[in-house]
Amino acid sequence: MDNNEHPKHPEHHIVPVATYVLIWLALVVGTISTYFIAEYVVIGPWNIVVALLIACTKMSLVIYFFMHVKFNDSLTRLFVVGGFIFFIILIALTLADYKSRSWGV
């Protein structure tokens, strides 16, 4: 082992600029598609579901590539998965509250 190397700190991964550009283009396409689906496609109550799916996909791309979770250790990935689980719990509780209300009665 070299004097400059440390066993707990592996090398930093260098991501090509083309990868960042492709991810950015995917985020732009996701944003534009969210707008057009919300504005021009009438699918009733499924509009919010489609919007959330697109938002979760964009969130995954940002976390995985821009925040470099792809190259981090398993503890970082564990906290990211915990954040996703917490997000799902919050959405489920919000939808349960929405469903339990007596609208228009």
DAVENDA-V143138 format. One record per residue. N is the residue number from 0. RES is the residue in one small letter. PHI is phi in radians with two decimals (NA if undefined). PSI is psi in whole degrees, 0 to 359 (NA if undefined). Layout:
n={N	N}
res={RES	RES}
phi={PHI	PHI}
psi={PSI	PSI}
This chain:
n={0	1	2	3	4	5	6	7	8	9	10	11	12	13	14	15	16	17	18	19	20	21	22	23	24	25	26	27	28	29	30	31	32	33	34	35	36	37	38	39	40	41	42	43	44	45	46	47	48	49	50	51	52	53	54	55	56	57	58	59	60	61	62	63	64	65	66	67	68	69	70	71	72	73	74	75	76	77	78	79	80	81	82	83	84	85	86	87	88	89	90	91	92	93	94	95	96	97	98	99	100	101	102	103	104}
res={m	d	n	n	e	h	p	k	h	p	e	h	h	i	v	p	v	a	t	y	v	l	i	w	l	a	l	v	v	g	t	i	s	t	y	f	i	a	e	y	v	v	i	g	p	w	n	i	v	v	a	l	l	i	a	c	t	k	m	s	l	v	i	y	f	f	m	h	v	k	f	n	d	s	l	t	r	l	f	v	v	g	g	f	i	f	f	i	i	l	i	a	l	t	l	a	d	y	k	s	r	s	w	g	v}
phi={NA	-1.22	-1.18	-1.48	-1.56	-2.22	-1.14	-1.55	-2.14	-1.22	-1.08	-1.38	-1.54	-1.76	-1.64	-1.11	-1.09	-1.05	-1.13	-1.09	-1.15	-1.14	-1.16	-1.08	-1.10	-1.10	-1.16	-1.15	-1.08	-1.10	-1.14	-1.15	-1.17	-1.07	-1.10	-1.17	-1.17	-1.21	-1.57	-2.04	-1.79	-1.80	-2.17	1.13	-1.25	-1.43	-1.01	-1.21	-1.15	-1.12	-1.09	-1.18	-1.12	-1.14	-1.12	-1.16	-1.12	-1.12	-1.08	-1.11	-1.09	-1.12	-1.15	-1.21	-1.77	-1.25	-1.64	1.04	-1.17	-1.01	-1.84	-1.59	-1.37	-1.24	-1.16	-1.12	-1.10	-1.07	-1.20	-1.16	-1.10	-1.05	-1.12	-1.09	-1.09	-1.10	-1.07	-1.12	-1.09	-1.10	-1.12	-1.09	-1.17	-1.14	-1.18	-1.14	-1.14	-1.09	-1.22	-1.38	-1.37	-1.70	-1.37	1.30	-1.67}
psi={134	161	334	346	145	130	336	351	93	173	150	139	135	117	133	150	326	325	315	321	317	320	318	317	321	321	321	316	320	318	315	318	325	316	310	324	319	327	322	342	124	104	23	229	352	353	316	326	315	318	319	324	317	319	320	323	315	319	319	318	316	314	315	317	308	328	3	31	334	328	3	176	177	334	320	317	324	317	327	316	320	321	319	316	318	321	316	320	316	318	316	318	322	316	325	320	318	317	328	347	149	93	128	16	NA}
